[in-house]
Amino acid sequence: MNSFKGITSHEIYDIHQLLTRKTVSATKSFSMSKLVKDEELKSILQQDYSYAKEQIKELERLLQMSARSSSASGNNLKSIQTSELASSGILKEVKEKEIPIKQN
């Protein structure tokens, strides 16, 4: 049973802010995990990156549901534009790129 009734503009803004912060966090965890030498810290960073990916997917899902709800009810298109920004693939881009690391 789907009881989703939509979210307000302010909630969309808050979700978008969370998504931005979580994307930055995931990028930092991914990058740092390639640089650290301590295996325990590397494991923590990799786990944080995995959790962040899941949270990003959930936030994107909420924004997409909001976009569908807004378009179905004839509301303005701001939520759809926000959803498109959120699902633009920033995390995918980070995940797919290998960062070359020079070791001295």
Protein Blocks (a to p, Z undefined) as FASTA:
>chain_A
ZZbebjafklmmmmmmmmmmmmmmmmmmmmmmmmpmblklmmmmmmmmmmmmmmmmmmmm
mmmmmmmmmmmnopafklmmmmmmmmnommmmmmmpccddddZZ
